[in-house]
Amino acid sequence: MGHRSSRVQPFTDSEHVHDLHHRDRKPSNPSSCTAEKHLPHRPDEKKPEGEGDQLPISRLKRKKKVGFFKSLSFRRKKESTKNQSSDRDDICCRYAVGRKLGQGGFGAVYEGTRLADGRKVAVKFIQKTKHMECISIPDHPEPLPKEVALTILANKGPAMDIIRLLDWQDQQDFYVMVLERFSHCMDVFDFVGRSGGSIDEKFARLIMWSAALAADACCRRGVYHGDIKLENLLINSKKLDVKLIDFGCGDLLTESAYTSYSGTVKYCPPEYRMKGEFHGKPATVWSLGILLFRMLCGNFPDSYDFCQINMNTWYKPGLTEECCD
């Protein structure tokens, strides 16, 4: 059996689950999309209740998972022992796959090493479902899995603050994404947690600068990320470089409204709760605001916070006047 594969040549340099849902736009027809609670959180790590809940607010029930990871584990062991000459095109033969970094209901991420040059990578396996959406993008003759397509689009041109897709392949039961991995790396959730649950304005400013640049690059390239949050920002603890990861909740950016939300509940834009629809760019700005509040305050804003913010009277001891404004 052949594999659809693409090495992304120009870029050589949560225990979360995929949920099925409908994302509709006006006036286009409804379409299905796959939402994911994102990796690479440690499998034994417990998040504060609600923060990591990336539940699509939609009208479809979750599908039952059917032993995907058991079969994936078996297949990886089988492929590691077979003669590589029997299938030189198999992406698993180009990388040494190590320990698991995290796992969700429809996806798993492993440490990896590219055999050709020893480069450290992250290898992500995503289960294919009958509802998996594929989309067409320029320079690719066939439709691609949406997460792959959106990551490729986001990588177009300089994008120092967005994770790089190095390689990918469409296999029979799942597709594989090979992503860059840098040392001394953790997600911003862990980074903030190690500082006692909140960080000072200096670090928050640095992270927000990178997050805003990444969000702007996505929008300029026609990508709505859909799930910008602490867990989806990686930070190098030595150099403090920040990268936006995981486009599993994303979509093509449109001027028309989305009528289904598939990101993390705590970051849901208020207009969706009130009117049942939202637009991509304002929702992105909202998620950045929630991100900043969470990093500085150690909690999410409540109705009292929003009321004070609307009256321009919000204040928190220890923060500068400019930050509170």
VEXZAKOL-956089 format. One record per residue (C-alpha): x, y, z. Coordinates in steps of 0.2 Angstrom, whole numbers, padded with zeros to 4 digits, always signed. Example, Ala and Ser with C-alpha at 12.3 -4.5 7.8 and 13.67 -1.06 7.14 Angstrom:
<pts>
+0062-0022+0039+0068-0005+0036
</pts>
This chain:
<pts>
+0000+0000+0000+0007+0017-0005+0008+0032+0007+0004+0050+0004+0019+0059+0010+0026+0076+0010+0043+0082+0017+0042+0100+0020+0058+0104+0012+0059+0123+0015+0059+0121+0034+0073+0110+0038+0075+0119+0051-0013+0087+0136-0019+0071+0138-0031+0078+0127-0043+0070+0115-0050+0073+0098-0068+0077+0098-0080+0076+0083-0091+0091+0080-0098+0102+0067-0091+0119+0063-0103+0129+0052-0100+0146+0044-0112+0158+0036-0117+0157+0023-0107+0141+0018-0113+0123+0022-0109+0114+0038-0093+0104+0039-0085+0092+0051-0069+0096+0060-0058+0086+0072-0054+0095+0089-0040+0090+0100-0035+0092+0118-0017+0096+0115-0001+0088+0119+0013+0087+0125+0007+0087+0143+0014+0072+0154+0002+0058+0155+0003+0059+0174+0001+0078+0176-0015+0084+0183-0022+0101+0177-0033+0112+0188-0051+0107+0185-0058+0116+0169-0042+0124+0163-0037+0110+0151-0055+0105+0146-0055+0108+0128-0073+0103+0125-0081+0108+0109-0097+0117+0113-0107+0108+0100-0122+0097+0098-0113+0080+0094-0109+0067+0107-0091+0061+0108-0088+0045+0099-0081+0030+0108-0063+0027+0105-0059+0009+0099-0042+0003+0105-0032+0014+0093-0017+0016+0104-0016-0003+0107-0015-0006+0089-0003+0009+0086+0009+0002+0099+0008-0015+0091+0011-0008+0074+0026+0002+0080+0034-0013+0087+0030-0023+0072+0038-0010+0060+0053-0008+0071+0058-0026+0068+0054-0028+0050+0066-0026+0036+0067-0007+0031+0071-0012+0013+0053-0019+0012+0045-0001+0013+0058+0013+0011+0044+0025+0009+0037+0022+0027+0040+0038+0037+0043+0027+0053+0059+0020+0044+0066+0038+0043+0065+0042+0062+0069+0033+0078+0054+0035+0089+0057+0036+0108+0047+0038+0124+0029+0044+0123+0027+0063+0128+0008+0062+0129-0008+0054+0124-0026+0059+0120-0041+0050+0114-0036+0052+0096-0018+0057+0096-0001+0053+0104+0016+0062+0103+0033+0053+0105+0051+0059+0106+0060+0056+0090+0077+0057+0081+0079+0059+0062+0091+0045+0057+0098+0055+0043+0106+0069+0054+0102+0065+0072+0090+0080+0073+0078+0079+0088+0060+0080+0083+0042+0076+0090+0032+0063+0081+0013+0065+0082+0002+0050+0077-0017+0055+0074-0030+0043+0072-0041+0044+0056-0059+0044+0058-0073+0044+0045-0077+0062+0050-0059+0068+0048-0060+0084+0037-0047+0087+0023-0045+0104+0015-0036+0110-0001-0022+0123+0000-0011+0130-0013+0004+0120-0020-0004+0104-0015-0014+0094-0028-0024+0084-0016-0034+0089+0000-0024+0087+0016-0029+0083+0034-0035+0099+0041-0022+0100+0055-0008+0096+0043-0014+0109+0030-0016+0123+0043+0001+0120+0050+0009+0121+0032+0000+0137+0029+0005+0145+0046+0023+0140+0042+0023+0150+0025+0036+0163+0026+0046+0168+0042+0038+0162+0058+0050+0161+0072+0035+0160+0084+0026+0145+0076+0031+0127+0077+0038+0120+0061+0031+0105+0052+0046+0095+0045+0038+0080+0038+0021+0071+0037+0013+0055+0030-0005+0049+0027-0006+0031+0032-0020+0018+0032-0027+0021+0050-0018+0037+0055-0007+0051+0049+0010+0056+0056+0017+0073+0059+0035+0076+0062+0038+0093+0071+0053+0102+0077+0058+0099+0095+0070+0110+0105+0079+0107+0121+0075+0114+0138+0057+0115+0133+0041+0115+0142+0024+0122+0139+0019+0139+0147+0007+0131+0159+0021+0122+0167+0032+0137+0166+0019+0148+0175+0016+0133+0187+0034+0133+0192+0033+0151+0197+0019+0148+0209+0004+0149+0197+0008+0167+0190+0022+0176+0183+0028+0194+0183+0025+0207+0170+0042+0205+0162+0040+0187+0158+0022+0190+0153+0027+0203+0141+0039+0192+0133+0027+0178+0131+0013+0189+0125+0024+0197+0112+0028+0180+0104+0010+0174+0106+0004+0190+0097+0016+0189+0083+0012+0170+0080-0007+0175+0080-0004+0189+0068+0006+0178+0057-0008+0165+0057-0021+0177+0053-0011+0185+0038-0009+0168+0031-0027+0163+0032-0027+0152+0047-0038+0153+0063-0028+0143+0076-0044+0141+0088-0035+0137+0104-0022+0149+0109-0019+0145+0128-0005+0142+0140-0004+0123+0136-0002+0127+0117+0013+0138+0119+0030+0130+0121+0045+0140+0130+0063+0137+0130+0068+0139+0148+0086+0144+0144+0083+0156+0129+0065+0160+0133+0060+0157+0115+0041+0154+0113+0032+0144+0100+0014+0142+0096+0009+0123+0093-0006+0112+0089-0018+0117+0075-0030+0103+0079-0044+0115+0083-0041+0127+0069-0049+0131+0053-0047+0142+0038-0049+0160+0042-0065+0167+0035-0074+0184+0035-0090+0175+0039-0095+0169+0056-0092+0152+0064-0107+0144+0072-0098+0131+0082-0083+0133+0094-0071+0119+0097-0057+0126+0108-0055+0127+0127-0070+0132+0136-0061+0145+0147-0056+0154+0132-0073+0154+0123-0077+0171+0116-0093+0179+0125-0102+0182+0108-0103+0163+0105-0111+0161+0122-0123+0175+0119-0127+0174+0100-0121+0156+0095-0108+0163+0083-0091+0172+0082-0078+0179+0070-0060+0172+0070-0050+0188+0072-0060+0195+0087-0060+0178+0095-0041+0177+0093-0039+0194+0102-0051+0188+0116-0040+0172+0119-0024+0183+0120-0033+0193+0133-0038+0178+0143-0020+0171+0141-0013+0187+0148-0025+0188+0163-0022+0170+0167-0003+0172+0167-0003+0188+0178-0017+0183+0190-0015+0165+0192-0034+0162+0188-0046+0166+0175-0057+0181+0175-0074+0180+0182-0090+0191+0180-0084+0203+0193-0067+0205+0184-0076+0208+0168-0088+0221+0176-0073+0231+0183-0064+0230+0167-0079+0237+0157-0079+0251+0170-0061+0254+0169-0059+0251+0187-0050+0234+0188-0035+0234+0199-0023+0220+0206-0010+0224+0219+0007+0221+0213+0003+0225+0195+0008+0242+0187-0005+0255+0182-0001+0252+0164-0004+0234+0165-0021+0236+0175-0027+0248+0161
</pts>
